[in-house]
Amino acid sequence: MRQVRADGYPEFAAARAGHLYRSACLLTGGDTHLAEDLVQETLGRVYARWGRVSRADNPAGYAQTVLTRTFLAHQRRRSSSERATDTFPDLADPRGADIDTPLRLTLLEALGRLSAKDRAVVVLRYWEDRSIEETADAMNVSSAAVRTRCVRALARLRSLLGEDLGEYATP
């Protein structure tokens, strides 16, 4: 078995795990258990290539790309045997009442109604604030495909949410 050198990996994993988890929650439409599994698998894959990854210009970007591709691969495997539900369990927000829970749940539900690739595009472009080229690279598609998916995904979100999100927000 090949020896993996882990210099700096524990610090990297500790620093990035929270961000990866938040992104995974958005990708999975709020499925926290699947999000945890995706982050675990992502960190395992990054660890297996840590010698090369640690020398890269952007190890965090590499980890995010691995997370996105792991999510898309999971969706492809799952698509024939499992069906997603359109209901979410009532979860208490650990940060308290400062967060607009109805808006959050509405947005998560709307994200959950998008296809896996559309959801990935929205999360990468607008949550991760990645460029079209970075998103295309992470998803292993062309820049034109990313632009097309962005337009369609945003139009779908608008049709699901309406043009004005003000009705969901509490003053």
C-alpha beads as a LAMMPS data file, in Angstrom:
LAMMPS data file: protein, C-alpha beads

171 atoms
170 bonds

1 atom types
1 bond types

-500.0 500.0 xlo xhi
-500.0 500.0 ylo yhi
-500.0 500.0 zlo zhi

Masses

1 110.0

Atoms # bond

1 1 1 0.000 0.000 0.000
2 1 1 1.210 3.463 -0.883
3 1 1 2.236 5.739 2.003
4 1 1 0.325 9.030 2.150
5 1 1 2.103 12.035 3.587
6 1 1 -0.294 14.074 5.714
7 1 1 1.759 17.167 6.582
8 1 1 -0.749 19.957 7.067
9 1 1 -3.786 17.862 6.190
10 1 1 -5.431 17.910 9.655
11 1 1 -5.264 21.710 9.722
12 1 1 -6.618 21.945 6.189
13 1 1 -9.485 19.552 6.937
14 1 1 -10.401 21.387 10.140
15 1 1 -10.363 24.758 8.385
16 1 1 -12.391 23.667 5.336
17 1 1 -14.858 21.153 6.803
18 1 1 -17.420 23.776 7.848
19 1 1 -17.391 25.518 4.480
20 1 1 -17.622 22.201 2.627
21 1 1 -20.522 21.159 4.855
22 1 1 -22.465 24.360 4.157
23 1 1 -21.936 23.929 0.430
24 1 1 -22.934 20.269 0.638
25 1 1 -26.140 21.211 2.496
26 1 1 -27.059 23.555 -0.335
27 1 1 -26.197 20.979 -2.977
28 1 1 -28.333 18.327 -1.270
29 1 1 -31.268 20.671 -0.739
30 1 1 -30.946 20.576 3.035
31 1 1 -30.294 16.844 3.526
32 1 1 -27.795 17.196 6.360
33 1 1 -27.060 13.483 6.603
34 1 1 -26.161 13.215 2.937
35 1 1 -24.177 16.460 3.251
36 1 1 -22.107 14.928 6.061
37 1 1 -21.497 11.827 3.943
38 1 1 -20.405 13.921 0.958
39 1 1 -17.991 15.966 3.083
40 1 1 -16.563 12.777 4.610
41 1 1 -16.028 11.255 1.173
42 1 1 -14.558 14.511 -0.156
43 1 1 -12.071 14.809 2.695
44 1 1 -11.119 11.157 2.222
45 1 1 -10.430 11.688 -1.459
46 1 1 -8.438 14.843 -0.760
47 1 1 -6.406 12.974 1.877
48 1 1 -5.609 10.192 -0.601
49 1 1 -4.055 12.788 -2.931
50 1 1 -2.811 15.180 -0.265
51 1 1 0.817 15.045 -1.419
52 1 1 -0.177 16.506 -4.777
53 1 1 -3.059 18.659 -3.520
54 1 1 -0.974 20.399 -0.853
55 1 1 1.408 21.662 -3.536
56 1 1 -1.438 23.030 -5.695
57 1 1 -2.185 26.749 -5.919
58 1 1 -5.667 26.366 -4.458
59 1 1 -6.236 23.253 -2.313
60 1 1 -9.578 24.665 -1.113
61 1 1 -10.781 24.984 -4.700
62 1 1 -9.665 21.433 -5.375
63 1 1 -11.659 20.210 -2.367
64 1 1 -14.730 22.125 -3.550
65 1 1 -14.408 20.590 -7.000
66 1 1 -14.139 17.118 -5.461
67 1 1 -17.267 17.838 -3.384
68 1 1 -19.240 18.946 -6.440
69 1 1 -18.180 15.959 -8.520
70 1 1 -18.885 13.585 -5.629
71 1 1 -22.379 15.059 -5.304
72 1 1 -23.067 14.754 -9.046
73 1 1 -21.789 11.166 -9.095
74 1 1 -24.018 10.331 -6.124
75 1 1 -27.017 11.825 -7.899
76 1 1 -26.337 9.732 -10.993
77 1 1 -26.067 6.541 -8.922
78 1 1 -29.152 7.357 -6.860
79 1 1 -31.415 8.481 -9.671
80 1 1 -32.615 5.009 -10.588
81 1 1 -33.333 3.627 -7.121
82 1 1 -34.356 6.457 -4.782
83 1 1 -36.858 9.250 -4.988
84 1 1 -36.461 12.590 -3.277
85 1 1 -39.228 13.889 -1.052
86 1 1 -40.666 17.363 -1.248
87 1 1 -41.082 17.748 2.514
88 1 1 -38.491 18.781 5.041
89 1 1 -38.501 17.912 8.717
90 1 1 -39.000 20.720 11.181
91 1 1 -35.519 21.492 12.456
92 1 1 -34.609 23.934 15.169
93 1 1 -32.029 26.515 14.156
94 1 1 -29.041 26.113 16.510
95 1 1 -28.184 29.819 16.183
96 1 1 -31.512 30.996 17.586
97 1 1 -34.306 33.180 16.284
98 1 1 -31.997 35.615 14.475
99 1 1 -32.260 33.609 11.254
100 1 1 -35.276 33.916 8.949
101 1 1 -36.311 30.261 9.076
102 1 1 -39.327 30.447 6.717
103 1 1 -37.195 32.094 4.032
104 1 1 -34.399 29.577 4.567
105 1 1 -36.780 26.619 4.299
106 1 1 -38.462 28.096 1.235
107 1 1 -35.121 28.590 -0.503
108 1 1 -33.942 25.078 0.432
109 1 1 -37.190 23.610 -0.865
110 1 1 -36.838 25.534 -4.125
111 1 1 -33.212 24.406 -4.490
112 1 1 -34.354 20.844 -3.834
113 1 1 -36.752 21.049 -6.752
114 1 1 -33.952 21.830 -9.201
115 1 1 -32.114 19.042 -10.969
116 1 1 -28.780 18.043 -9.460
117 1 1 -26.757 19.795 -12.158
118 1 1 -28.840 22.968 -11.982
119 1 1 -28.493 22.996 -8.202
120 1 1 -24.731 22.534 -8.521
121 1 1 -24.505 25.454 -10.943
122 1 1 -26.509 27.746 -8.640
123 1 1 -24.476 26.792 -5.570
124 1 1 -21.118 27.143 -7.311
125 1 1 -21.922 30.395 -9.115
126 1 1 -23.913 32.223 -6.454
127 1 1 -23.027 30.630 -3.106
128 1 1 -19.364 29.893 -3.830
129 1 1 -19.073 32.994 -6.056
130 1 1 -17.136 31.100 -8.701
131 1 1 -16.614 32.308 -12.241
132 1 1 -18.257 30.577 -15.172
133 1 1 -14.949 28.971 -16.115
134 1 1 -14.287 27.720 -12.572
135 1 1 -17.801 26.301 -12.395
136 1 1 -17.390 24.617 -15.766
137 1 1 -14.112 23.080 -14.630
138 1 1 -15.616 21.850 -11.348
139 1 1 -18.552 20.261 -13.153
140 1 1 -16.485 19.009 -16.071
141 1 1 -18.691 20.767 -18.659
142 1 1 -18.244 23.651 -21.096
143 1 1 -18.636 27.314 -20.181
144 1 1 -21.607 27.528 -22.541
145 1 1 -23.303 24.688 -20.658
146 1 1 -22.794 26.563 -17.372
147 1 1 -24.276 29.770 -18.804
148 1 1 -27.271 27.880 -20.186
149 1 1 -27.833 26.033 -16.922
150 1 1 -27.572 29.292 -14.938
151 1 1 -30.245 30.949 -17.035
152 1 1 -32.574 27.948 -16.842
153 1 1 -31.970 27.317 -13.137
154 1 1 -32.589 30.944 -12.194
155 1 1 -35.743 31.023 -14.326
156 1 1 -36.943 27.859 -12.568
157 1 1 -36.193 29.380 -9.153
158 1 1 -38.107 32.536 -10.123
159 1 1 -41.080 30.446 -11.213
160 1 1 -40.989 28.528 -7.923
161 1 1 -40.450 31.539 -5.676
162 1 1 -42.054 34.365 -7.619
163 1 1 -40.310 37.579 -8.510
164 1 1 -40.495 39.102 -5.008
165 1 1 -39.021 37.255 -2.024
166 1 1 -40.305 39.965 0.338
167 1 1 -43.404 37.904 1.157
168 1 1 -41.161 35.229 2.729
169 1 1 -39.048 37.560 4.849
170 1 1 -40.118 38.647 8.297
171 1 1 -39.517 42.274 9.331

Bonds

1 1 1 2
2 1 2 3
3 1 3 4
4 1 4 5
5 1 5 6
6 1 6 7
7 1 7 8
8 1 8 9
9 1 9 10
10 1 10 11
11 1 11 12
12 1 12 13
13 1 13 14
14 1 14 15
15 1 15 16
16 1 16 17
17 1 17 18
18 1 18 19
19 1 19 20
20 1 20 21
21 1 21 22
22 1 22 23
23 1 23 24
24 1 24 25
25 1 25 26
26 1 26 27
27 1 27 28
28 1 28 29
29 1 29 30
30 1 30 31
31 1 31 32
32 1 32 33
33 1 33 34
34 1 34 35
35 1 35 36
36 1 36 37
37 1 37 38
38 1 38 39
39 1 39 40
40 1 40 41
41 1 41 42
42 1 42 43
43 1 43 44
44 1 44 45
45 1 45 46
46 1 46 47
47 1 47 48
48 1 48 49
49 1 49 50
50 1 50 51
51 1 51 52
52 1 52 53
53 1 53 54
54 1 54 55
55 1 55 56
56 1 56 57
57 1 57 58
58 1 58 59
59 1 59 60
60 1 60 61
61 1 61 62
62 1 62 63
63 1 63 64
64 1 64 65
65 1 65 66
66 1 66 67
67 1 67 68
68 1 68 69
69 1 69 70
70 1 70 71
71 1 71 72
72 1 72 73
73 1 73 74
74 1 74 75
75 1 75 76
76 1 76 77
77 1 77 78
78 1 78 79
79 1 79 80
80 1 80 81
81 1 81 82
82 1 82 83
83 1 83 84
84 1 84 85
85 1 85 86
86 1 86 87
87 1 87 88
88 1 88 89
89 1 89 90
90 1 90 91
91 1 91 92
92 1 92 93
93 1 93 94
94 1 94 95
95 1 95 96
96 1 96 97
97 1 97 98
98 1 98 99
99 1 99 100
100 1 100 101
101 1 101 102
102 1 102 103
103 1 103 104
104 1 104 105
105 1 105 106
106 1 106 107
107 1 107 108
108 1 108 109
109 1 109 110
110 1 110 111
111 1 111 112
112 1 112 113
113 1 113 114
114 1 114 115
115 1 115 116
116 1 116 117
117 1 117 118
118 1 118 119
119 1 119 120
120 1 120 121
121 1 121 122
122 1 122 123
123 1 123 124
124 1 124 125
125 1 125 126
126 1 126 127
127 1 127 128
128 1 128 129
129 1 129 130
130 1 130 131
131 1 131 132
132 1 132 133
133 1 133 134
134 1 134 135
135 1 135 136
136 1 136 137
137 1 137 138
138 1 138 139
139 1 139 140
140 1 140 141
141 1 141 142
142 1 142 143
143 1 143 144
144 1 144 145
145 1 145 146
146 1 146 147
147 1 147 148
148 1 148 149
149 1 149 150
150 1 150 151
151 1 151 152
152 1 152 153
153 1 153 154
154 1 154 155
155 1 155 156
156 1 156 157
157 1 157 158
158 1 158 159
159 1 159 160
160 1 160 161
161 1 161 162
162 1 162 163
163 1 163 164
164 1 164 165
165 1 165 166
166 1 166 167
167 1 167 168
168 1 168 169
169 1 169 170
170 1 170 171
